[in-house]
Amino acid sequence: MRILQINTEGGWRGGERQTLLTALGLRSLGHHVELLVRADGALAKRAQAQGLVVREVGSSLALGRWLARQGGAYDVLHAQTAKAVTWVVLTKWLHRRPIVFSRRTSFPIGSGAGLTRWKWARVDKLVAISESSAQAPRDMGLPVVVIRSAVPPVVANPQRVREFVASQGLQGRRLVGTAAALTTEKDPVTLIRAAAAVCARFEDVVFVHWGAPGEASALAQQALDAAGLGDRYRVLGFEAAVEQLYPALAVFVMASRFEALGSSVLDAMSQRVPVVATEAGGLKETLADGRGLLGPVGDASAMAANISLLLNDPARAAHMADQAMAYLQAEHDVADMVKRYLAIYAQVAGDRHPAACP
């Protein structure tokens, strides 16, 4: 089959990683896969480094024009972002190809529900990455299938972990960490308030926060100033392949207000790091049945209590981490995710003859 993966994001987050994993998996099974992505974005560069065929566009309008002219050359168009599915649907009368859309958020739809439903109803197969992400289309009466994001094995790098600990002067400290952009949806303020309570209780604990700046950066700094944590809460910025550093952590924490799934949480689970998180969206599914400790969104006291519980009980933390690993192996396998998408492509494409090369 000829499959086009479409992703409009310029950065590198969970959705971009899943797009690349899907493309690589399809190629390994002998299918012709290309990516239509934002010019000079992180996904474009990583896909090119893997030898994939990458088509780059510089704007939304250019994306629409490209799809109108070239989209008909593929058997299936797979939109991996909301902006991508908008343009794939708007140009469908020209490219006339089946559309698959992966919904990767769990945000409330709000005032645009009518337009969103119109768009989703014109997709040939709607996929959600969690039950939480699937709820909005189901509420609209639309059929949706859940395919959870895959978790690739993390290449261990003990030397990098040792260098990180040494460079930060963290020898002999217990680390609680997160990897989340400083955005409103990730709620860094609640995490900082929880950190203040934990640090007041444990003299050897330091919080480390990896993530790019965002619209909540100023509020986060105000919360840090008010908490007086000093170097016991370290905002370290974006870190490539940050998941390699997770073995340095005693606890991983996620304070999100909205989270369709939580790729960083899955990465922590894959390395047997116990997780504390809010009940936001897909986190409640991911960490159910003893795979993590959950608390209400925005509740710093509950978050601090859960972190403290794991710091006080290493045996419980280790058992929880083992349960999480077993779940990942059963539900988030890369090869299984790719095969499920391939079955959907075959279903929507039917018996149509392969399209010509672009």
Helices and strands as residue ranges (DSSP letters): E 2-7, H 14-28, E 32-38, H 42-49, E 53-57, H 60-70, G 71-73, E 76-79, H 82-90, H 92-95, E 99-103, G 110-112, H 113-121, E 125-128, H 131-139, E 145-146, H 158-167, E 174-179, G 184-186, H 188-201, E 205-210, H 217-227, G 230-232, E 233-237, G 242-248, E 249-254, H 263-270, E 275-278, H 283-286, E 293-295, H 300-312, H 314-331, H 334-349
